[in-house]
Amino acid sequence: MEPNTQEKKPNTPDVWYVNNYILLKDYYDRTISRIAARCVRKGNIALEDYPFYGYILDVLEEISETGDYILSHKELYPYVEKKVSGGMDGFNRTLAEYKEELRRNSSPEMIKSDAREVEKMKQALTVTDKAVDPTVGAGMGMEQLMEKLLQEDTEARTKVEAEFKEARERQEKES
């Protein structure tokens, strides 16, 4: 008997990554062209000064992740040879260029800036009023939790009923 020399065929979900990589490359090129034109209209500002420049880096990151997935699945290589200009050599070359572009533009200043923005968001979302904190009550038993929820529901109903009664009385006085 001869050994099985048949290539492992990629399954449909894996082939999706190759097709997505091709689409992302095209999308990246069109996005760069569009943003470059937008920068010209905004007074010929540098691409890096465009307010939404980070989106370009996001697309580059997605291209890199998709490319890494393809590289880790050798059964996709024949499909890459057919679908990507230049085959695997072209694929490796352009993927390396995209990764380098991402690395160069993800400067330490940008990373520090992102970290400061995340910290600002965390502070803005921090609940200082414990009465409004939805996590109060964590660790309660089921009975205590149900009692708390029923009490809150009763208070809310009472408030709505009182407001409804006041509105009805006002309406009766006006008529």
N, C-alpha and C positions, 0 to 999 in steps of 0.2 A: 504494500500500500504506500502511496505517496503521501507525504505530509500535506496538510491543508495550507496551501500557499495563497488562498484567496484573501484579498484585502478585506478588512473589516469596513463595512459600508456605514457611513454616518447616518444616524437617525434624523428624522425631520426636525426635532427641536434643535439639534446641533447645527444642522444646515442653516437654520434661522440666524445663527450668530454670524455666519459668513455673509449672508444677505444683509443683515443689519449693519455689519461693518462697512459694506459697500455703500449703503444708504447714508450712514453717518459721515463717511468721507465726503460724499457729495453735499450733504447738508452743511458740513463744516465749511467747505469751499464757498457755498452760496451765502452762508451766514457772514463769513469774513468779507465777501464782496459787498453785501448789503450794509454791514456796519461801517465799512470803509467809506461807502457813499454817504452814509449818514454823518460820519465825522467831517466830511468835506462840507456838507450843508450846515453843520454846526460851527462853522468858522475854521475849518481845516484843523481840527483838534487831533491829537495823536490817538491812535487806536486804544492805547492803554488808559487814556483819559476819558474814554467813553463811559458814561455812568453804569452801563450794564456789561462791561468788559468781562466780568466774572463769569458770565454765561458762556463765553467762548471757552474758558478754562473748563467749565463743566462738560461741554461737548468733547473737548480733548480728553478729559478723564474717562468719559464713557467710551470713546474710541479705543483708548489704551486698555481699559478693562475687557472690552470685547475682543481686542487683538490678543490679549494674554490668554483668554479662554480658548481662542482658536489655536494658539501655539501649544497649549497643553493637551489638545486633542488631535493626535497625529492622523486619525482617520479622516479629518477634514482637509488635510493637505492636498489630496487630488482634486477636491472640489475648489480649493483656493487656486490651484494651478489653472483651472478652467475659467473661473469667474473673475479673478483679480488680474489687472494688467501687470504683466511682468511675473506672474506666478508667485511662488513662495519668495523668490528673491525680491521682487517688487513689494510684496506684502511686508517682508521683514524691514526693508529699507524705509518704506513710508511709516510703518509703525514706530520705528526708531526715531524718525523725524518728529512725529507727533509727540512722542514721550519726551524728547529733548525740548520741544516747544513748551510743553506743559511744565517741565522742570525749570526752565529758564524764567517762565512767567509767574511761577508760584514762589515768589521771593519771600525771604523771611519777614520783610515788612508787611507783605500781604497777609501772611499767616498770622503775624502778631495783630494786624488790624482786624482780621476775622475773629481772633480770640477775644479782642476787646469788644467787638460787636456782640458776640455770644454772651459775654459777661453782662453787658448792658441789658440784653434781652432777659437774661436770668433774673437780674435785679428788678426789672419792670414786671416780671411775672411772679415775683415773690409775694406771697400773701402775708401781710403783717397783721391783719385783723383775724384773730383765731376764730371769731364767731362766724366768719365767712369761709373758713378753711374746710374744704370738703373731706379732708383726710382726718379731721377730728372724729373720733369714734372708732378709729382703727383699733382692733383688738377687742372690741365689744363682743359679747356673746350675741347669738342670733336674737334672743328675746329682747335684749337691751336695744339692739339695732332696730328691731321692728317697733318697739315702743317709741324710740326717738323719731322714726319716720312717721308714725301715726300722729305723734304730737305736732310735728312740723306741718303735716297735712291739715290737722284740725285748726292750727293757728292760721294757716293760709286761707282756709275756708271761712273762718270767722271774719277775717279781715275783708274778704271779698263780699261776704254777705252784708257786713256793715256798710261798705261803700255802695253796694247795690241799694240798700234800704235808704241811705241818705239821698242818692240820686232819684229814687222814686218819690221821696217826700218833697224834694225840690221841684220835681216835675208836677206833682199834684198842686203845690202852692202856686206855680206859674199858670196853671190852667184854670 
